[in-house]
Amino acid sequence: SKRGAALLRRLTAPENLSFNRNKTLPVGSRLQDAMLILQSTNALAKTYVQNGQVDASAHSELAALLAFLLQLAATGTDLLEEYLPLIPKDEHYAARMQGLAQVKSGLVNMLLGAEVTLTETSLYSADDLSLLIAAMADSLPAMKKYLADDFRAELRDKLTRHRTMATRPGDIKNFDRMLADLAAPQT
């Protein structure tokens, strides 16, 4: 519905992450808020998938949710890096690091899921895919530090194939950005 689409646009607006990106606020509060947004948005995306929505508007809405999740993942990556030095090195440190590794893996899986979605050209419109490509290009600089070398190489190969099939100038530019990011040394 038009009301539902307007609500979804509001829920996935990049401005919703301004609190999480505001470095004048405590990082713990911002990280906790980002995790809540992540859980809520992920639950909403799962609802779309579980309901088996097949019409074009549902795919456009799901693409918007996925793009927002990528923006949130990049923000979450920055927050984790900011929070990491604050984690106390006490008897729970190893468990916290295991939890952190799981979070990092989940963030990388979002990127992987977005790449897989790019292959679903019969389900998503060119505009939907362009939205995802742009979100991937915007989030990759923050997330690439979590990519294992073999995954970086595999992703680079897949993006190169997608790039050869791209026809929209904006998509080509975003693929080129991602390929340059993956070719650059990790910091």
SULQUI-V428513 format. One record per helix or strand of 2 or more residues. SS is the DSSP state (h for helix, s for strand). FROM is the first residue (numbers start at 1). TO is the last residue. Records with the same first field share a line. If there is no record, write none. Layout:
# SULQUI-V428513
SS->FROM-TO  FROM-TO
This chain:
# SULQUI-V428513
h->2-11  14-21  27-50  56-84  93-117  126-146  149-165  169-183
